[in-house]
Amino acid sequence: MISARIHITLKSGILDPQGKTVLHALENLGIQGVDEVRIGKLIDMDFGEVTKDRAEELTHEACKKLLANPVIEDYRIELVSEDGG
């Protein structure tokens, strides 16, 4: 079995209101020294009987069509097969 882990983050320069809220909450809790917080998404997908190349192709297609907004978000994919490769 092949799994894909997708990391989706806002592009550099895009305002992250959730990150700002978390940063202010940390400061209010007395946690000092954090300069910036950026919030993203982590999505795991499992594939059945497909090749690693096909899993990568399907994952990119899912990101481009649904999971990530290419105007404001970047994504990074990690593929792992059951045998660890």
PDB file of N, CA, C and O in Angstrom:
ATOM      1  N   MET A   1       0.853  -1.183   0.000  1.00  0.00           N
ATOM      2  CA  MET A   1       0.000   0.000   0.000  1.00  0.00           C
ATOM      3  C   MET A   1       0.891   1.234   0.000  1.00  0.00           C
ATOM      4  O   MET A   1       1.978   1.240   0.576  1.00  0.00           O
ATOM      5  N   ILE A   2       0.415   2.251  -0.643  1.00  0.00           N
ATOM      6  CA  ILE A   2       1.134   3.528  -0.717  1.00  0.00           C
ATOM      7  C   ILE A   2       0.311   4.582  -0.007  1.00  0.00           C
ATOM      8  O   ILE A   2      -0.913   4.629  -0.132  1.00  0.00           O
ATOM      9  N   SER A   3       1.007   5.433   0.745  1.00  0.00           N
ATOM     10  CA  SER A   3       0.364   6.542   1.440  1.00  0.00           C
ATOM     11  C   SER A   3       0.983   7.849   0.972  1.00  0.00           C
ATOM     12  O   SER A   3       2.170   7.918   0.653  1.00  0.00           O
ATOM     13  N   ALA A   4       0.163   8.871   0.940  1.00  0.00           N
ATOM     14  CA  ALA A   4       0.638  10.218   0.627  1.00  0.00           C
ATOM     15  C   ALA A   4       0.337  11.114   1.814  1.00  0.00           C
ATOM     16  O   ALA A   4      -0.773  11.106   2.348  1.00  0.00           O
ATOM     17  N   ARG A   5       1.318  11.872   2.214  1.00  0.00           N
ATOM     18  CA  ARG A   5       1.136  12.892   3.244  1.00  0.00           C
ATOM     19  C   ARG A   5       1.315  14.229   2.540  1.00  0.00           C
ATOM     20  O   ARG A   5       2.348  14.496   1.925  1.00  0.00           O
ATOM     21  N   ILE A   6       0.277  15.066   2.644  1.00  0.00           N
ATOM     22  CA  ILE A   6       0.265  16.348   1.939  1.00  0.00           C
ATOM     23  C   ILE A   6       0.318  17.470   2.968  1.00  0.00           C
ATOM     24  O   ILE A   6      -0.522  17.552   3.864  1.00  0.00           O
ATOM     25  N   HIS A   7       1.320  18.329   2.823  1.00  0.00           N
ATOM     26  CA  HIS A   7       1.469  19.506   3.683  1.00  0.00           C
ATOM     27  C   HIS A   7       1.044  20.724   2.868  1.00  0.00           C
ATOM     28  O   HIS A   7       1.638  21.022   1.832  1.00  0.00           O
ATOM     29  N   ILE A   8       0.016  21.425   3.337  1.00  0.00           N
ATOM     30  CA  ILE A   8      -0.484  22.600   2.632  1.00  0.00           C
ATOM     31  C   ILE A   8      -0.269  23.818   3.517  1.00  0.00           C
ATOM     32  O   ILE A   8      -0.697  23.845   4.670  1.00  0.00           O
ATOM     33  N   THR A   9       0.397  24.823   2.967  1.00  0.00           N
ATOM     34  CA  THR A   9       0.682  26.043   3.720  1.00  0.00           C
ATOM     35  C   THR A   9       0.355  27.256   2.862  1.00  0.00           C
ATOM     36  O   THR A   9       0.347  27.187   1.633  1.00  0.00           O
ATOM     37  N   LEU A  10       0.088  28.358   3.533  1.00  0.00           N
ATOM     38  CA  LEU A  10      -0.121  29.606   2.805  1.00  0.00           C
ATOM     39  C   LEU A  10       1.194  30.046   2.175  1.00  0.00           C
ATOM     40  O   LEU A  10       2.262  29.870   2.761  1.00  0.00           O
ATOM     41  N   LYS A  11       1.110  30.613   0.993  1.00  0.00           N
ATOM     42  CA  LYS A  11       2.308  31.125   0.330  1.00  0.00           C
ATOM     43  C   LYS A  11       2.903  32.262   1.154  1.00  0.00           C
ATOM     44  O   LYS A  11       2.204  32.964   1.883  1.00  0.00           O
ATOM     45  N   SER A  12       4.187  32.414   1.016  1.00  0.00           N
ATOM     46  CA  SER A  12       4.884  33.508   1.681  1.00  0.00           C
ATOM     47  C   SER A  12       4.257  34.828   1.246  1.00  0.00           C
ATOM     48  O   SER A  12       3.991  35.032   0.061  1.00  0.00           O
ATOM     49  N   GLY A  13       4.025  35.710   2.186  1.00  0.00           N
ATOM     50  CA  GLY A  13       3.436  37.008   1.887  1.00  0.00           C
ATOM     51  C   GLY A  13       1.927  37.053   2.009  1.00  0.00           C
ATOM     52  O   GLY A  13       1.341  38.135   1.974  1.00  0.00           O
ATOM     53  N   ILE A  14       1.278  35.896   2.153  1.00  0.00           N
ATOM     54  CA  ILE A  14      -0.173  35.848   2.333  1.00  0.00           C
ATOM     55  C   ILE A  14      -0.480  35.976   3.816  1.00  0.00           C
ATOM     56  O   ILE A  14       0.072  35.241   4.634  1.00  0.00           O
ATOM     57  N   LEU A  15      -1.355  36.905   4.164  1.00  0.00           N
ATOM     58  CA  LEU A  15      -1.738  37.112   5.557  1.00  0.00           C
ATOM     59  C   LEU A  15      -2.352  35.843   6.133  1.00  0.00           C
ATOM     60  O   LEU A  15      -3.194  35.203   5.503  1.00  0.00           O
ATOM     61  N   ASP A  16      -1.916  35.487   7.347  1.00  0.00           N
ATOM     62  CA  ASP A  16      -2.406  34.287   8.025  1.00  0.00           C
ATOM     63  C   ASP A  16      -3.113  34.701   9.316  1.00  0.00           C
ATOM     64  O   ASP A  16      -2.488  34.727  10.376  1.00  0.00           O
ATOM     65  N   PRO A  17      -4.414  35.028   9.243  1.00  0.00           N
ATOM     66  CA  PRO A  17      -5.119  35.485  10.439  1.00  0.00           C
ATOM     67  C   PRO A  17      -5.170  34.440  11.553  1.00  0.00           C
ATOM     68  O   PRO A  17      -5.132  34.801  12.729  1.00  0.00           O
ATOM     69  N   GLN A  18      -5.256  33.154  11.209  1.00  0.00           N
ATOM     70  CA  GLN A  18      -5.241  32.117  12.243  1.00  0.00           C
ATOM     71  C   GLN A  18      -3.890  32.102  12.949  1.00  0.00           C
ATOM     72  O   GLN A  18      -3.821  31.986  14.173  1.00  0.00           O
ATOM     73  N   GLY A  19      -2.841  32.217  12.186  1.00  0.00           N
ATOM     74  CA  GLY A  19      -1.504  32.252  12.772  1.00  0.00           C
ATOM     75  C   GLY A  19      -1.332  33.440  13.713  1.00  0.00           C
ATOM     76  O   GLY A  19      -0.758  33.307  14.795  1.00  0.00           O
ATOM     77  N   LYS A  20      -1.833  34.602  13.294  1.00  0.00           N
ATOM     78  CA  LYS A  20      -1.758  35.800  14.153  1.00  0.00           C
ATOM     79  C   LYS A  20      -2.534  35.585  15.443  1.00  0.00           C
ATOM     80  O   LYS A  20      -2.071  35.973  16.516  1.00  0.00           O
ATOM     81  N   THR A  21      -3.710  34.972  15.352  1.00  0.00           N
ATOM     82  CA  THR A  21      -4.522  34.707  16.540  1.00  0.00           C
ATOM     83  C   THR A  21      -3.786  33.788  17.505  1.00  0.00           C
ATOM     84  O   THR A  21      -3.774  34.023  18.713  1.00  0.00           O
ATOM     85  N   VAL A  22      -3.171  32.737  16.962  1.00  0.00           N
ATOM     86  CA  VAL A  22      -2.418  31.810  17.810  1.00  0.00           C
ATOM     87  C   VAL A  22      -1.211  32.510  18.422  1.00  0.00           C
ATOM     88  O   VAL A  22      -0.901  32.291  19.593  1.00  0.00           O
ATOM     89  N   LEU A  23      -0.532  33.340  17.656  1.00  0.00           N
ATOM     90  CA  LEU A  23       0.618  34.081  18.185  1.00  0.00           C
ATOM     91  C   LEU A  23       0.201  34.957  19.357  1.00  0.00           C
ATOM     92  O   LEU A  23       0.880  34.973  20.384  1.00  0.00           O
ATOM     93  N   HIS A  24      -0.903  35.685  19.222  1.00  0.00           N
ATOM     94  CA  HIS A  24      -1.382  36.541  20.313  1.00  0.00           C
ATOM     95  C   HIS A  24      -1.799  35.704  21.521  1.00  0.00           C
ATOM     96  O   HIS A  24      -1.559  36.101  22.661  1.00  0.00           O
ATOM     97  N   ALA A  25      -2.417  34.557  21.280  1.00  0.00           N
ATOM     98  CA  ALA A  25      -2.809  33.673  22.394  1.00  0.00           C
ATOM     99  C   ALA A  25      -1.574  33.167  23.136  1.00  0.00           C
ATOM    100  O   ALA A  25      -1.563  33.111  24.365  1.00  0.00           O
ATOM    101  N   LEU A  26      -0.542  32.803  22.391  1.00  0.00           N
ATOM    102  CA  LEU A  26       0.695  32.351  23.038  1.00  0.00           C
ATOM    103  C   LEU A  26       1.293  33.455  23.907  1.00  0.00           C
ATOM    104  O   LEU A  26       1.726  33.212  25.033  1.00  0.00           O
ATOM    105  N   GLU A  27       1.309  34.668  23.365  1.00  0.00           N
ATOM    106  CA  GLU A  27       1.827  35.812  24.130  1.00  0.00           C
ATOM    107  C   GLU A  27       1.005  36.034  25.384  1.00  0.00           C
ATOM    108  O   GLU A  27       1.563  36.295  26.449  1.00  0.00           O
ATOM    109  N   ASN A  28      -0.320  35.933  25.275  1.00  0.00           N
ATOM    110  CA  ASN A  28      -1.199  36.106  26.433  1.00  0.00           C
ATOM    111  C   ASN A  28      -0.996  35.015  27.482  1.00  0.00           C
ATOM    112  O   ASN A  28      -1.251  35.232  28.667  1.00  0.00           O
ATOM    113  N   LEU A  29      -0.540  33.853  27.047  1.00  0.00           N
ATOM    114  CA  LEU A  29      -0.252  32.761  27.975  1.00  0.00           C
ATOM    115  C   LEU A  29       1.156  32.849  28.565  1.00  0.00           C
ATOM    116  O   LEU A  29       1.571  31.995  29.349  1.00  0.00           O
ATOM    117  N   GLY A  30       1.874  33.889  28.177  1.00  0.00           N
ATOM    118  CA  GLY A  30       3.210  34.089  28.712  1.00  0.00           C
ATOM    119  C   GLY A  30       4.300  33.359  27.941  1.00  0.00           C
ATOM    120  O   GLY A  30       5.442  33.286  28.395  1.00  0.00           O
ATOM    121  N   ILE A  31       3.959  32.828  26.799  1.00  0.00           N
ATOM    122  CA  ILE A  31       4.957  32.138  25.977  1.00  0.00           C
ATOM    123  C   ILE A  31       5.591  33.181  25.070  1.00  0.00           C
ATOM    124  O   ILE A  31       4.988  33.618  24.090  1.00  0.00           O
ATOM    125  N   GLN A  32       6.805  33.572  25.403  1.00  0.00           N
ATOM    126  CA  GLN A  32       7.505  34.647  24.710  1.00  0.00           C
ATOM    127  C   GLN A  32       8.585  34.093  23.785  1.00  0.00           C
ATOM    128  O   GLN A  32       9.030  32.957  23.946  1.00  0.00           O
ATOM    129  N   GLY A  33       8.993  34.894  22.830  1.00  0.00           N
ATOM    130  CA  GLY A  33      10.088  34.526  21.945  1.00  0.00           C
ATOM    131  C   GLY A  33       9.646  33.943  20.611  1.00  0.00           C
ATOM    132  O   GLY A  33      10.485  33.653  19.758  1.00  0.00           O
ATOM    133  N   VAL A  34       8.355  33.770  20.418  1.00  0.00           N
ATOM    134  CA  VAL A  34       7.850  33.274  19.133  1.00  0.00           C
ATOM    135  C   VAL A  34       7.620  34.485  18.241  1.00  0.00           C
ATOM    136  O   VAL A  34       6.861  35.388  18.594  1.00  0.00           O
ATOM    137  N   ASP A  35       8.270  34.505  17.096  1.00  0.00           N
ATOM    138  CA  ASP A  35       8.159  35.649  16.188  1.00  0.00           C
ATOM    139  C   ASP A  35       6.962  35.548  15.247  1.00  0.00           C
ATOM    140  O   ASP A  35       6.322  36.552  14.931  1.00  0.00           O
ATOM    141  N   GLU A  36       6.671  34.343  14.808  1.00  0.00           N
ATOM    142  CA  GLU A  36       5.590  34.179  13.828  1.00  0.00           C
ATOM    143  C   GLU A  36       5.002  32.777  13.946  1.00  0.00           C
ATOM    144  O   GLU A  36       5.710  31.817  14.251  1.00  0.00           O
ATOM    145  N   VAL A  37       3.707  32.674  13.702  1.00  0.00           N
ATOM    146  CA  VAL A  37       3.023  31.384  13.642  1.00  0.00           C
ATOM    147  C   VAL A  37       2.280  31.328  12.315  1.00  0.00           C
ATOM    148  O   VAL A  37       1.557  32.259  11.962  1.00  0.00           O
ATOM    149  N   ARG A  38       2.460  30.238  11.585  1.00  0.00           N
ATOM    150  CA  ARG A  38       1.749  30.019  10.332  1.00  0.00           C
ATOM    151  C   ARG A  38       0.955  28.726  10.498  1.00  0.00           C
ATOM    152  O   ARG A  38       1.486  27.719  10.966  1.00  0.00           O
ATOM    153  N   ILE A  39      -0.295  28.760  10.118  1.00  0.00           N
ATOM    154  CA  ILE A  39      -1.174  27.608  10.244  1.00  0.00           C
ATOM    155  C   ILE A  39      -1.320  26.957   8.862  1.00  0.00           C
ATOM    156  O   ILE A  39      -1.474  27.649   7.856  1.00  0.00           O
ATOM    157  N   GLY A  40      -1.270  25.645   8.826  1.00  0.00           N
ATOM    158  CA  GLY A  40      -1.426  24.916   7.571  1.00  0.00           C
ATOM    159  C   GLY A  40      -2.335  23.723   7.765  1.00  0.00           C
ATOM    160  O   GLY A  40      -2.998  23.578   8.792  1.00  0.00           O
ATOM    161  N   LYS A  41      -2.350  22.869   6.751  1.00  0.00           N
ATOM    162  CA  LYS A  41      -3.168  21.657   6.789  1.00  0.00           C
ATOM    163  C   LYS A  41      -2.265  20.460   6.516  1.00  0.00           C
ATOM    164  O   LYS A  41      -1.296  20.546   5.761  1.00  0.00           O
ATOM    165  N   LEU A  42      -2.604  19.356   7.141  1.00  0.00           N
ATOM    166  CA  LEU A  42      -1.929  18.090   6.884  1.00  0.00           C
ATOM    167  C   LEU A  42      -2.991  17.078   6.484  1.00  0.00           C
ATOM    168  O   LEU A  42      -3.948  16.847   7.223  1.00  0.00           O
ATOM    169  N   ILE A  43      -2.820  16.480   5.324  1.00  0.00           N
ATOM    170  CA  ILE A  43      -3.789  15.518   4.810  1.00  0.00           C
ATOM    171  C   ILE A  43      -3.064  14.220   4.494  1.00  0.00           C
ATOM    172  O   ILE A  43      -2.043  14.228   3.806  1.00  0.00           O
ATOM    173  N   ASP A  44      -3.585  13.106   4.991  1.00  0.00           N
ATOM    174  CA  ASP A  44      -3.053  11.785   4.677  1.00  0.00           C
ATOM    175  C   ASP A  44      -4.022  11.074   3.744  1.00  0.00           C
ATOM    176  O   ASP A  44      -5.232  11.076   3.969  1.00  0.00           O
ATOM    177  N   MET A  45      -3.481  10.468   2.702  1.00  0.00           N
ATOM    178  CA  MET A  45      -4.289   9.691   1.761  1.00  0.00           C
ATOM    179  C   MET A  45      -3.638   8.321   1.606  1.00  0.00           C
ATOM    180  O   MET A  45      -2.418   8.220   1.477  1.00  0.00           O
ATOM    181  N   ASP A  46      -4.450   7.273   1.620  1.00  0.00           N
ATOM    182  CA  ASP A  46      -3.967   5.917   1.394  1.00  0.00           C
ATOM    183  C   ASP A  46      -4.499   5.426   0.059  1.00  0.00           C
ATOM    184  O   ASP A  46      -5.643   5.692  -0.310  1.00  0.00           O
ATOM    185  N   PHE A  47      -3.646   4.701  -0.660  1.00  0.00           N
ATOM    186  CA  PHE A  47      -4.008   4.163  -1.961  1.00  0.00           C
ATOM    187  C   PHE A  47      -3.963   2.643  -1.907  1.00  0.00           C
ATOM    188  O   PHE A  47      -3.169   2.058  -1.171  1.00  0.00           O
ATOM    189  N   GLY A  48      -4.811   2.024  -2.684  1.00  0.00           N
ATOM    190  CA  GLY A  48      -4.833   0.566  -2.757  1.00  0.00           C
ATOM    191  C   GLY A  48      -3.780   0.066  -3.726  1.00  0.00           C
ATOM    192  O   GLY A  48      -2.589   0.327  -3.563  1.00  0.00           O
ATOM    193  N   GLU A  49      -4.226  -0.637  -4.709  1.00  0.00           N
ATOM    194  CA  GLU A  49      -3.333  -1.284  -5.667  1.00  0.00           C
ATOM    195  C   GLU A  49      -2.963  -0.351  -6.818  1.00  0.00           C
ATOM    196  O   GLU A  49      -3.408  -0.546  -7.949  1.00  0.00           O
ATOM    197  N   VAL A  50      -2.155   0.654  -6.529  1.00  0.00           N
ATOM    198  CA  VAL A  50      -1.644   1.530  -7.587  1.00  0.00           C
ATOM    199  C   VAL A  50      -0.133   1.627  -7.434  1.00  0.00           C
ATOM    200  O   VAL A  50       0.413   1.365  -6.362  1.00  0.00           O
ATOM    201  N   THR A  51       0.528   2.004  -8.508  1.00  0.00           N
ATOM    202  CA  THR A  51       1.974   2.188  -8.445  1.00  0.00           C
ATOM    203  C   THR A  51       2.289   3.486  -7.707  1.00  0.00           C
ATOM    204  O   THR A  51       1.421   4.337  -7.519  1.00  0.00           O
ATOM    205  N   LYS A  52       3.531   3.617  -7.297  1.00  0.00           N
ATOM    206  CA  LYS A  52       3.954   4.841  -6.619  1.00  0.00           C
ATOM    207  C   LYS A  52       3.801   6.052  -7.551  1.00  0.00           C
ATOM    208  O   LYS A  52       3.384   7.127  -7.121  1.00  0.00           O
ATOM    209  N   ASP A  53       4.142   5.864  -8.820  1.00  0.00           N
ATOM    210  CA  ASP A  53       3.996   6.955  -9.795  1.00  0.00           C
ATOM    211  C   ASP A  53       2.536   7.370  -9.946  1.00  0.00           C
ATOM    212  O   ASP A  53       2.230   8.560 -10.028  1.00  0.00           O
ATOM    213  N   ARG A  54       1.640   6.392  -9.983  1.00  0.00           N
ATOM    214  CA  ARG A  54       0.211   6.703 -10.118  1.00  0.00           C
ATOM    215  C   ARG A  54      -0.314   7.384  -8.856  1.00  0.00           C
ATOM    216  O   ARG A  54      -1.123   8.308  -8.942  1.00  0.00           O
ATOM    217  N   ALA A  55       0.137   6.938  -7.696  1.00  0.00           N
ATOM    218  CA  ALA A  55      -0.271   7.574  -6.439  1.00  0.00           C
ATOM    219  C   ALA A  55       0.171   9.036  -6.421  1.00  0.00           C
ATOM    220  O   ALA A  55      -0.577   9.912  -5.987  1.00  0.00           O
ATOM    221  N   GLU A  56       1.383   9.291  -6.893  1.00  0.00           N
ATOM    222  CA  GLU A  56       1.879  10.674  -6.941  1.00  0.00           C
ATOM    223  C   GLU A  56       1.043  11.507  -7.907  1.00  0.00           C
ATOM    224  O   GLU A  56       0.694  12.651  -7.613  1.00  0.00           O
ATOM    225  N   GLU A  57       0.729  10.931  -9.049  1.00  0.00           N
ATOM    226  CA  GLU A  57      -0.094  11.616 -10.048  1.00  0.00           C
ATOM    227  C   GLU A  57      -1.477  11.951  -9.480  1.00  0.00           C
ATOM    228  O   GLU A  57      -1.961  13.072  -9.631  1.00  0.00           O
ATOM    229  N   LEU A  58      -2.100  10.978  -8.834  1.00  0.00           N
ATOM    230  CA  LEU A  58      -3.424  11.193  -8.241  1.00  0.00           C
ATOM    231  C   LEU A  58      -3.381  12.243  -7.129  1.00  0.00           C
ATOM    232  O   LEU A  58      -4.297  13.053  -6.992  1.00  0.00           O
ATOM    233  N   THR A  59      -2.322  12.219  -6.351  1.00  0.00           N
ATOM    234  CA  THR A  59      -2.192  13.180  -5.251  1.00  0.00           C
ATOM    235  C   THR A  59      -2.049  14.600  -5.784  1.00  0.00           C
ATOM    236  O   THR A  59      -2.692  15.523  -5.285  1.00  0.00           O
ATOM    237  N   HIS A  60      -1.204  14.774  -6.802  1.00  0.00           N
ATOM    238  CA  HIS A  60      -1.062  16.108  -7.407  1.00  0.00           C
ATOM    239  C   HIS A  60      -2.393  16.576  -8.001  1.00  0.00           C
ATOM    240  O   HIS A  60      -2.768  17.740  -7.858  1.00  0.00           O
ATOM    241  N   GLU A  61      -3.092  15.676  -8.657  1.00  0.00           N
ATOM    242  CA  GLU A  61      -4.389  16.037  -9.235  1.00  0.00           C
ATOM    243  C   GLU A  61      -5.383  16.466  -8.158  1.00  0.00           C
ATOM    244  O   GLU A  61      -6.103  17.450  -8.327  1.00  0.00           O
ATOM    245  N   ALA A  62      -5.419  15.723  -7.048  1.00  0.00           N
ATOM    246  CA  ALA A  62      -6.319  16.064  -5.940  1.00  0.00           C
ATOM    247  C   ALA A  62      -5.967  17.425  -5.349  1.00  0.00           C
ATOM    248  O   ALA A  62      -6.850  18.215  -5.015  1.00  0.00           O
ATOM    249  N   CYS A  63      -4.670  17.688  -5.225  1.00  0.00           N
ATOM    250  CA  CYS A  63      -4.248  18.984  -4.677  1.00  0.00           C
ATOM    251  C   CYS A  63      -4.635  20.133  -5.590  1.00  0.00           C
ATOM    252  O   CYS A  63      -5.150  21.155  -5.135  1.00  0.00           O
ATOM    253  N   LYS A  64      -4.387  19.961  -6.866  1.00  0.00           N
ATOM    254  CA  LYS A  64      -4.676  21.024  -7.835  1.00  0.00           C
ATOM    255  C   LYS A  64      -6.167  21.280  -8.007  1.00  0.00           C
ATOM    256  O   LYS A  64      -6.584  22.419  -8.218  1.00  0.00           O
ATOM    257  N   LYS A  65      -6.974  20.219  -7.917  1.00  0.00           N
ATOM    258  CA  LYS A  65      -8.410  20.365  -8.176  1.00  0.00           C
ATOM    259  C   LYS A  65      -9.244  20.622  -6.932  1.00  0.00           C
ATOM    260  O   LYS A  65     -10.343  21.168  -7.030  1.00  0.00           O
ATOM    261  N   LEU A  66      -8.735  20.234  -5.749  1.00  0.00           N
ATOM    262  CA  LEU A  66      -9.593  20.323  -4.576  1.00  0.00           C
ATOM    263  C   LEU A  66      -8.880  20.722  -3.291  1.00  0.00           C
ATOM    264  O   LEU A  66      -9.350  21.610  -2.579  1.00  0.00           O
ATOM    265  N   LEU A  67      -7.778  20.097  -2.987  1.00  0.00           N
ATOM    266  CA  LEU A  67      -7.209  20.212  -1.643  1.00  0.00           C
ATOM    267  C   LEU A  67      -6.471  21.521  -1.372  1.00  0.00           C
ATOM    268  O   LEU A  67      -6.492  22.019  -0.246  1.00  0.00           O
ATOM    269  N   ALA A  68      -5.829  22.077  -2.377  1.00  0.00           N
ATOM    270  CA  ALA A  68      -5.055  23.307  -2.191  1.00  0.00           C
ATOM    271  C   ALA A  68      -5.551  24.387  -3.150  1.00  0.00           C
ATOM    272  O   ALA A  68      -5.936  24.106  -4.285  1.00  0.00           O
ATOM    273  N   ASN A  69      -5.532  25.607  -2.675  1.00  0.00           N
ATOM    274  CA  ASN A  69      -5.869  26.754  -3.522  1.00  0.00           C
ATOM    275  C   ASN A  69      -4.559  27.282  -4.101  1.00  0.00           C
ATOM    276  O   ASN A  69      -3.791  27.913  -3.374  1.00  0.00           O
ATOM    277  N   PRO A  70      -4.276  27.049  -5.379  1.00  0.00           N
ATOM    278  CA  PRO A  70      -2.978  27.414  -5.943  1.00  0.00           C
ATOM    279  C   PRO A  70      -2.693  28.911  -5.962  1.00  0.00           C
ATOM    280  O   PRO A  70      -1.545  29.317  -6.147  1.00  0.00           O
ATOM    281  N   VAL A  71      -3.704  29.725  -5.776  1.00  0.00           N
ATOM    282  CA  VAL A  71      -3.503  31.177  -5.764  1.00  0.00           C
ATOM    283  C   VAL A  71      -2.817  31.605  -4.465  1.00  0.00           C
ATOM    284  O   VAL A  71      -1.961  32.489  -4.477  1.00  0.00           O
ATOM    285  N   ILE A  72      -3.192  30.981  -3.349  1.00  0.00           N
ATOM    286  CA  ILE A  72      -2.666  31.427  -2.047  1.00  0.00           C
ATOM    287  C   ILE A  72      -1.925  30.348  -1.265  1.00  0.00           C
ATOM    288  O   ILE A  72      -1.329  30.637  -0.228  1.00  0.00           O
ATOM    289  N   GLU A  73      -1.958  29.093  -1.756  1.00  0.00           N
ATOM    290  CA  GLU A  73      -1.344  28.012  -0.993  1.00  0.00           C
ATOM    291  C   GLU A  73      -0.300  27.245  -1.806  1.00  0.00           C
ATOM    292  O   GLU A  73      -0.409  27.113  -3.025  1.00  0.00           O
ATOM    293  N   ASP A  74       0.703  26.750  -1.104  1.00  0.00           N
ATOM    294  CA  ASP A  74       1.676  25.817  -1.652  1.00  0.00           C
ATOM    295  C   ASP A  74       1.412  24.461  -1.021  1.00  0.00           C
ATOM    296  O   ASP A  74       0.837  24.377   0.064  1.00  0.00           O
ATOM    297  N   TYR A  75       1.828  23.409  -1.695  1.00  0.00           N
ATOM    298  CA  TYR A  75       1.717  22.082  -1.093  1.00  0.00           C
ATOM    299  C   TYR A  75       2.979  21.281  -1.374  1.00  0.00           C
ATOM    300  O   TYR A  75       3.692  21.505  -2.352  1.00  0.00           O
ATOM    301  N   ARG A  76       3.220  20.341  -0.476  1.00  0.00           N
ATOM    302  CA  ARG A  76       4.365  19.446  -0.586  1.00  0.00           C
ATOM    303  C   ARG A  76       3.867  18.043  -0.291  1.00  0.00           C
ATOM    304  O   ARG A  76       3.093  17.837   0.644  1.00  0.00           O
ATOM    305  N   ILE A  77       4.304  17.088  -1.077  1.00  0.00           N
ATOM    306  CA  ILE A  77       3.845  15.707  -0.960  1.00  0.00           C
ATOM    307  C   ILE A  77       4.980  14.807  -0.521  1.00  0.00           C
ATOM    308  O   ILE A  77       6.102  14.917  -1.015  1.00  0.00           O
ATOM    309  N   GLU A  78       4.678  13.907   0.422  1.00  0.00           N
ATOM    310  CA  GLU A  78       5.589  12.827   0.800  1.00  0.00           C
ATOM    311  C   GLU A  78       4.867  11.521   0.498  1.00  0.00           C
ATOM    312  O   GLU A  78       3.767  11.286   0.997  1.00  0.00           O
ATOM    313  N   LEU A  79       5.483  10.671  -0.319  1.00  0.00           N
ATOM    314  CA  LEU A  79       4.912   9.353  -0.624  1.00  0.00           C
ATOM    315  C   LEU A  79       5.697   8.286   0.123  1.00  0.00           C
ATOM    316  O   LEU A  79       6.927   8.316   0.165  1.00  0.00           O
ATOM    317  N   VAL A  80       4.972   7.346   0.709  1.00  0.00           N
ATOM    318  CA  VAL A  80       5.605   6.246   1.421  1.00  0.00           C
ATOM    319  C   VAL A  80       4.908   4.963   1.014  1.00  0.00           C
ATOM    320  O   VAL A  80       3.681   4.881   1.056  1.00  0.00           O
ATOM    321  N   SER A  81       5.674   3.970   0.625  1.00  0.00           N
ATOM    322  CA  SER A  81       5.088   2.676   0.324  1.00  0.00           C
ATOM    323  C   SER A  81       5.180   1.779   1.551  1.00  0.00           C
ATOM    324  O   SER A  81       5.998   2.017   2.440  1.00  0.00           O
ATOM    325  N   GLU A  82       4.344   0.752   1.598  1.00  0.00           N
ATOM    326  CA  GLU A  82       4.267  -0.133   2.746  1.00  0.00           C
ATOM    327  C   GLU A  82       5.627  -0.755   3.055  1.00  0.00           C
ATOM    328  O   GLU A  82       5.935  -1.035   4.214  1.00  0.00           O
ATOM    329  N   ASP A  83       6.435  -0.969   2.023  1.00  0.00           N
ATOM    330  CA  ASP A  83       7.747  -1.555   2.248  1.00  0.00           C
ATOM    331  C   ASP A  83       8.780  -0.523   2.700  1.00  0.00           C
ATOM    332  O   ASP A  83       9.962  -0.835   2.849  1.00  0.00           O
ATOM    333  N   GLY A  84       8.303   0.744   2.920  1.00  0.00           N
ATOM    334  CA  GLY A  84       9.182   1.798   3.431  1.00  0.00           C
ATOM    335  C   GLY A  84       9.869   2.605   2.355  1.00  0.00           C
ATOM    336  O   GLY A  84      10.612   3.531   2.681  1.00  0.00           O
ATOM    337  N   GLY A  85       9.658   2.301   1.099  1.00  0.00           N
ATOM    338  CA  GLY A  85      10.340   2.978   0.009  1.00  0.00           C
ATOM    339  C   GLY A  85       9.607   4.100  -0.599  1.00  0.00           C
ATOM    340  O   GLY A  85      10.106   4.733  -1.529  1.00  0.00           O
TER     341      GLY A  85
END
